[in-house]
Amino acid sequence: MKLLCDQMLGTLAKWLRILGYDTFYASNEMTDDALMELAKKEKRILITRDKELIMRAKKHLITTIKIQDTDLIEQIHNVIKENKIDERKFLSRCSVCNTELLSIPKDKVNGKVPPKVFESKEKFWYCPTCKRHYWIGSHYDDMIKRIKKISG
């Protein structure tokens, strides 16, 4: 399932990426026409709060998900209610740019992560697009708890 979140849903887009969904997040410069064109071209489900955009998208046979709630957990439930979460995909995408993360050997991150992280961690991941490095840090347990709450 490929998703497209409009400009009003940045936090939702980030969390959908954390859950492993291929989620494009629209920049402020993108027009509604550009959003619809991208959704159609890449066969993405358009996620928005914009009622007018939903009506226009439906006229172009673009699948949409209307977000009404302001609570993040409810927003996520609204998106995933028809599509089960694949736990194998948790934390498999860059939360910033949506690229799939690659496993990287520890020796390749020396000098690229904080020294204490390098000394204390064994597993690392790398985003080939935005060049960020990831590891299981102190926030990991909180994220897993939130993910489990989301997935029920």
N, C-alpha and C positions, 0 to 999 in steps of 0.2 A: 504494500500500500504506500503510495507516494502522496505526500501532503503539501499544501501551500497555505501558510498562515499570512494574513494581511498585516499591515503595519501596526494594528492595534493589539496584536497578540504575541508579542515578543517573548514573554515568560512562558506561555504555552508552547511556542515553537521550541524553546530551549529544552523544556521537559519532555516533549515528544522525541527530540533527538536523544536525550538521556535514556529514554525507554527503547531506543533503537529504531525509531521510525525515520525514514528518509523525508525530512521536513525542510522545505524551502521557506525562508522568512523574507518577506518583501521589504525592500528599502522604502524610505519615505518618498523617494523620487519616482517610484513606480506608479503609473496611472492605473485606474481600474481596468482600462482596455488592455494594458500590458499584463496585468495579473491574469485576466481571462485568457489572453493569448498563450501565456506560459502554462497555465493549467491545462488548456486544451492540447497544446503541443507535447507536453511531457506526461499527459494523462494523470494529472495530480488532482486530488480532491481539494477544493477551495474551502478554507475555513475562515469565517469572518463573522463580525457582529453587524455589518453593514447590510441592512434590509434591501436597499436599492441594488447593491452589488449582487446579492443573492438572486433577486428577480431577474436581473440582466444575465447573470451566469446561467440560470436555468433556461432562459430563452435560447442560449447557445449550447444547450445540452451538456453543461459542465456540472459534474456532481459537486454538491455543496454540503457543508455542515454549518448550521447556524449556531453560534455561541450566544447564549443569553446570560449565563451566570457570570459573576465576577470572581467566584471562588475557583482557584486553580484546580483543585481536586475534581470539582464538578465539571469544569471545562474538559479535563482529560477524560473523565468518564463519558462525557458526551461524544468525544471523538472515538474512543476505543470500544464503545458498547457493542458495535457490530464486528469488531476485529480483535481477537484475543491477542494479548501481549505475548511475544516470544521471549522468554527469560534469557535465552541464549544470546539475544541481541542487546541486552542491557549494557549501557556504557560502551557501545561499539562505534559510536559516531562522535565526532567533535561537536561539542555543544555550542561552539562559536560559529563554525562554517559548514557543518553538516557532512563533512567528508568522513568516510569510514577510516577508523584508526588502525594503525599497523603496530604489531608487537615489535619492540626494538630491544636488542641485547643491552644489558646493563652497561657494558664497557663503552657503548656508543653514546651514552648520555652524560658521561663524566664531563663536568664543566658546563653542562647545559641545564642542570637542575641544581637546586640548593645543595651544598655539601652534606648537610645532615640527612637530606632525603636520599642522596646517593649512597651514603653509608648504611642507612637503615632499611632501604627497600630493595627488592630483588626484581620485581616486574615493572616494566615501563611500556608505554604506548606513545605513539607519535602521529601527529597529523601532518601528512605530506603536503597539504595545501597551505595551512597557516603556520606551520612549523612549531606548534605547541607540543609540549610533552605532558604526559599524564601518568599518574601513579595512584595507587590506593593509599590515600592520606586519611587524615583524621575525620574529614567530612564524609568518607565513604559509608560508614555505618549509618549515619543519618540519612544519606541518600537511599540506601537499601531499605531502611525502615519506611521511608516515604513511598518508594516504589512498591513495596509489599502492601502498603495501605491503599495505594492507587489500584493495584491489580486485584485486590480483594482476597 
